[in-house]
Each structure stands twice: as structure tokens, then as C-alpha cells.
Amino acid sequence: MAESEDHLFGVYARAPIEVERGEGSRLYDRSGREYLDFVQGIAVNGLGHANPILIEAMTAQAKKLWHVSNIFTIPGQAELAGKLCAASFADQVFFTNSGTEAVECALKLARKYHAAKGHDERIDIIGFQGAFHGRTYAAVTAAGNQTYLEGFGPRLPGFVNVSLDDHDAIRAAAEAPTAAAILVEPVQGEGGARALTDAELQMLRDLCDQNGLLLIFDEIQCGMGRTGKLWAYEHSGVAPDVMCIAKALGGGFPIGACLATRDAASGMVVGSHGSTFGGNPLAMAVGIAAFDEISKPELLENVVKVSGYLKQQLEGLKQTWPDMIDDVRGKGLLVGIKLKPNNREMMTLARENGLLVAGGGENCIRMLPALNITEADAREALDRLEKTFAVVREKAKETA
Ligand SMILES: *Cc1c(COP(=O)(O)O)cnc(C)c1O
């Protein structure tokens, strides 16, 4: 690296490339070397790098107004909230700057909902193994991933973590008199691109209805067109009471949102929550432009088309490279490839072959390309992946 990172917290295991600029599905480093970007900021740049429509929205707003406090009406908030509600189950929205803040808002909303109805004993948030909800204390406690909890002191009270496969445990947790809400990703992202079945989502909905709990979907990664529908929950027909979104919502600009029905949000009265930067004018301007593009039927059709192609090709590769691919999973352009060789090593070698992919739980690599990616670029990515497989197979032979 040209500059030392000595003055930065060492919390990231960074790939040693010095990225300089991006264009669509391509990323270039300082030496001009080109990469196919199938990470896209981990499903953030839904429209790829340097999208001209987003650049225009951003620069136009930058010349007008950057920031005012939420004690004033902020331009664009009502408009973007209106669009999100018209396109979903929700009636009301709270804007945040990140995904985990949207989760934080949802968790506070859930407890406040019950407290406002005279049940302040209802505090338990039921979360699932393999989940990821971000890095606040509440979010890491809800997801229960030991690695992210280690050394941070006692867990917050009022969180229950269960296996998605243990239906008895889920039922017991939901029937507890202290239960408040179920928090789940319809398609687990970091956990390894695990898509919940319609039956699983329906079971969670039923448990919430029978026991008076709120159902919270974390669609921070799987929402905003990623699965080929605007919201992942639309595939199942099971709607939540609350939903967290972020990542692609701003097309690369930091923004998150907590969406809720009017009833679920009924406890969130004046003074109960707030944010300095949440819903700022720049985020709203870019968010509106990104939403208008991503919600277009043509864009969603492209996700269905290219993801179908990728899935079919990867199933083929699973046959020709049985020593590499164990399983192909995920939904839409949230593609998980469960590998036989180590996923971290594969990511490094793929990068050396010009393909950037993300890691994931259960030894997966994830492909999270721009939603407007072409089939030709998907083909190119598969070629680079196969080249990488060939390298790994050769290495395995040498050591055998
Ligand atoms: C990325 C992610 C988060 C956290 O979002 P941040 O913006 O990093 O706080 C939460 N939930 C899911 C499903 C995510 O993929």
C-alpha cells in the first residue's frame, strides 16, 4: 500500500487493491487494472458504479441544500416515504444512515409498541442463528453470532436466539409472555445466502398473529430489487409489520429506513426516537432517484433474466467442477456458491483473475452484482470463476 493504514482501527481484513474508480460493473485500481465487481459494496451499488442518473441527482441537490435538522421539514423525505409505502405493506417510514440503525429503530419500535399498549413486559426479540443485522449492541445480540459478541461484555437482556430448523424452540419463544417480535432476513445474506421457504415465513407470520408479536423483516441486503421483486417478501406473499432496508436504497449513498404499518409504529410518538443525519436532503435526493430506477419493471425483469442465467450456468459448473462447488443457493442476484475448497482462498485467487466476490457463512462466496448487469458481464464473471477453479485444481494436484 502506498499509504500506511497504521492510524486506522485494524477491524477490517482488507483485500490489497487500491481501488480508484468504477463504472457500471467494473472497478479499476490505481494502475488501471480492471476488475468485474460482483461485490458492489456488498449489494449497495444496485445500479453499478458512477450511475449518471444518481450523479445528476446528487450534484443538483449538492448545489441547493446539504443539511437541515429534522426539527424542520426536510425536502424529499415525504416524497421518498410516500414511494416506499405505495410500493410495500407499510404506512410510515423512519429514515436512518445505515442498516443497523434501521434495525435499532425496528427493535425500539417493537418494545415501544407493546409498552404503549400496556405491556412493557413484552421485550423479547426472537432472532435466528446465521443471521446478520449489523454491528450495534442490539443488532449483534439479536443475531447471536459469537464472533461478533466476544469480549463486549454481557449480552443485552430481552433477546432470544434460536435455530430456524428448531420449530419447537421458535414456538416456545413466541408463546412466552415476554415475547415482543420476531426478527428475520427472508434471505440470509452474510449467513450464506440462505433463502427461507414460503412455508417458513408463513409459520413465523402465524406465530406472530397467534401471539400478538410483530414480524420484522430485515431486507437490508435482499430488498430493493435484489431477488427480482422489489421486496424479497413478495415472493412468499407473507408481509411483515416492520421492515428494515438500506444498502441499495441509496444506490451507494448511505441511507437506511425502517418501514412499518401505522399500528406497529403507533408507539413512536414525538420524542421517542430521532437522528441528526437520518433523512438528510442529499440522501433523499439520491434515494428518490435510485428508487425510481430500481422499481422500474425493466430493471426487475433484468434481475430475473440474468439471475436465471447465472443460476443455470452455475448448476452446470457444479457438474463440471464437483471438486469446487458443493451447492448453489440464494435468490435472484443474491447468489451463494457453497465451495469445497476454502472460500477465503478462492476469493483471493478470483481477485487475481479479475473477479471480485464477497464471502459468506458456511464456506460460501457470494455474487452480488449490480442489478442492471448485462448477461455478457455475467458470462465474463463465470469465465473468470472457471479460470480460478482451474488454478485451484492445479494447486490441489501439486500438493497431492
Ligand atoms: C449489511 C446488513 C446490515 C447492516 O447494515 P449496515 O449499513 O452495515 O449497518 C444489517 N442486516 C443485513 C441483512 C445486512 O446485510
Ligand as a Chemical Component Dictionary entry (heavy atoms), coordinates in Angstrom:
data_LIG
# 
_chem_comp.id                   LIG 
_chem_comp.type                 NON-POLYMER 
_chem_comp.pdbx_formal_charge   0 
_chem_comp.three_letter_code    LIG 
# 
loop_
_chem_comp_atom.comp_id 
_chem_comp_atom.atom_id 
_chem_comp_atom.alt_atom_id 
_chem_comp_atom.type_symbol 
_chem_comp_atom.charge 
_chem_comp_atom.model_Cartn_x 
_chem_comp_atom.model_Cartn_y 
_chem_comp_atom.model_Cartn_z 
_chem_comp_atom.pdbx_ordinal 
LIG C1 C1 C 0 -25.424 -5.074 5.796 1  
LIG C2 C2 C 0 -26.546 -5.583 6.616 2  
LIG C3 C3 C 0 -26.899 -4.968 7.829 3  
LIG C4 C4 C 0 -26.111 -3.822 8.429 4  
LIG O1 O1 O 0 -26.100 -2.681 7.628 5  
LIG P1 P1 P 0 -25.024 -1.528 7.956 6  
LIG O2 O2 O 0 -25.363 -0.465 6.961 7  
LIG O3 O3 O 0 -23.673 -2.118 7.760 8  
LIG O4 O4 O 0 -25.238 -1.094 9.339 9  
LIG C5 C5 C 0 -27.988 -5.468 8.509 10 
LIG N1 N1 N 0 -28.697 -6.503 8.033 11 
LIG C6 C6 C 0 -28.394 -7.123 6.881 12 
LIG C7 C7 C 0 -29.233 -8.246 6.386 13 
LIG C8 C8 C 0 -27.298 -6.692 6.129 14 
LIG O5 O5 O 0 -26.968 -7.331 5.008 15 
# 
loop_
_chem_comp_bond.comp_id 
_chem_comp_bond.atom_id_1 
_chem_comp_bond.atom_id_2 
_chem_comp_bond.value_order 
_chem_comp_bond.pdbx_ordinal 
LIG C1 C2 SING 1  
LIG C2 C3 SING 2  
LIG C2 C8 DOUB 3  
LIG C3 C4 SING 4  
LIG C3 C5 DOUB 5  
LIG C4 O1 SING 6  
LIG O1 P1 SING 7  
LIG P1 O2 DOUB 8  
LIG P1 O3 SING 9  
LIG P1 O4 SING 10 
LIG C5 N1 SING 11 
LIG N1 C6 DOUB 12 
LIG C6 C7 SING 13 
LIG C6 C8 SING 14 
LIG C8 O5 SING 15 
# 
